[in-house]
Amino acid sequence: MKKIALALIILALTVSMTACGEEKTSSDVSTDVSQVTQINAEQFKEKILEKIAFEGDMIDCTKLVDYPLDTFGIPTDSYSSYVYVEVSDTTESYETVGVFNATSKENATLIKEKLDSYINSLKAQFSNYNATINDMVSKSVIKADGDKVYLIISPNVSEIEAVVKANLSAFN
């Protein structure tokens, strides 16, 4: 009888100790979350595209190394990664989403200035040519958030901006 009671006590202690052995601390949990939530340019682009339906044939410029330099004059050493997709049918639509991960806050300011210049040139280009696209360009959004900068030209600016903001801090 004593052996059975002793075996039950040992079993109870073993079960209770193993249940407590793998408890995570709050610092372990935050490290796990930060590792899971980091996304690269391709993943960021996919998050945008799964939420937003562009009106027309989308062009993915993300993999074109010199696109930001050639199109906006943004030096390639001012950002570590970027996402840039557009629908460039100048008769129907000119939807664009660009997100840049600048190498510093100073470079984020530079990128924002280059994008502002780009928008101003589009406004001049479309002012007498296409009222629909000119309206879209006039309502575009360019914002810098720390070392991240984004540009959105779309009739769905607020919807796209919500997706961008939700994923911006995770973009690396």
N, C-alpha and C positions, 0 to 999 in steps of 0.2 A: 504494500500500500504506500509506503514511504517512497518507493522508487517511482511509482506512477505520479504521485504528487510532485516530486522533484522534476520529473520529465515535463509535466504540464507547466510548471513555473519557468523552466528553462525555455520552453517553446514560446510562452507568452512574452518573456523578456526579449528573445531573439526577434520575434515579429515586431514588437514595439520599437526596438532599436533600429531595425532596417527601414521602417517607415519614416523615421526622422533623419536618416543618414544622408539623403539626397536633396535636402532643402536648399533652394537657391537664395542668395542674398539679393538685395535690390541692385547692387552694382553689377552682379552677374546678369540680371534681367536686362538692364539698360545696355550692356555690351552686346547681348544677343540681339536686341531690337536694332541697334545701330548697324550691326553686320547684315541683318536681313533687309533693312530699308535702303541701303546704298544701291543706286541704279546708275548704269552707264548711259551713254547717249542713245544707243539702240533701244534699250528698255524704256527710256523716257519717251522716245518717239512712239513706241508701241502703245504706251499709256495714253498718249494724246490721240492716236489714231483709233484706239478701241472705244473712245468716248465721243469722238467728233467725226461726223461724215462731211467731208469736203465736197463742194459742188463742182465737180469736174475731175480731170485727170491730175492726180497729185504727182509732183516731182520731188524726189528725195535728194536733197543736196548735201546731206550730212556726211557722206563719204568722199565728197569732193574737197580735197585738202586745201586748195587755194580759193575756194568759193567766197569765204568772208573777205579775203584780201581783194580779190578781183571785183566783187560786187559792191562792197561797202568801204573798202580801204582799211579794213581792220587787220592790223599786223598779226601774223600767225602766232607770235610769241606772247600775245596779250591774253590768250585763252588756252585752257588745257583741253577742253572738249566743247562741242556744240551740237545742237540739233537744229536742222533747218528744212522745213517742208513747205511747199507752195503749190498753189494751183494758179498757173499763169496764163489764163485765157483772157487776153485783154479786151475781148468783146463781151464776156459774161462775168468773169470773176477774177479776183486777184488775191485770193486767200493765202495768208502766210503765217507761219508760226516759227519763230527762231528763239532759241534759248542758248545762252553762252555762259560757260563756267570760266570766268576771268581768273587770271593768275594773281590778281591783287585788286583791292578796292580802287586804286588809281586806274588800273586797266579797265575795270568795270565802268568807270566814268568815261574813259576814252571810247569804249565800245558803245555806250549809250549815246555819246555825241555823234559818232559815225552813223548810228541807226537813225538819230534825229535828222541828220543831213539827208539820209536816204529817203525818209518819209517826206521831207520838204521837196525833194526832187520829184517824187511820185505825185505829190499834190500839184506841182507845176505841170507835170506831164499829162495828167488826167483832167485838169481843171476845165478845159474846153473840148475834151475828147470823149469822155465817158462819165456821165453824171453818177451812175450807180457805183462804179469803182472809185470815183473821186470821193463820194460819200463814205465808202468803206475805209478808204485811206485816211480821211479826215477824222474818223472815229477810232483810229488805231490806237494801240496802247504800247508804250515803251516804258519799261520800269527797270530800275536797278534795285536789287535787294542784297546788300552785302557785296559778295563777289559774283553774284548771278545777275544776268541781264536778260530780259525777254522782250520780244516784239510780237505783237499779234495784230494782223489785219484780217478781219472777217466780219460777216454780218452777225456772227455768234461770239463776239469778243468776250462777253461776261462768262459764257459757258466754258470757253477755252481757257480763259484766265483762271477759272476755278480749278481746272485740271492741272494747269501749270503750277499754280500756288500750292496745291496739295502735294506735288512731287518735287518742288524746287529744292527744298533743303536736303533731299536724298540724292540729288544729281551730283555725280562726281566726275 
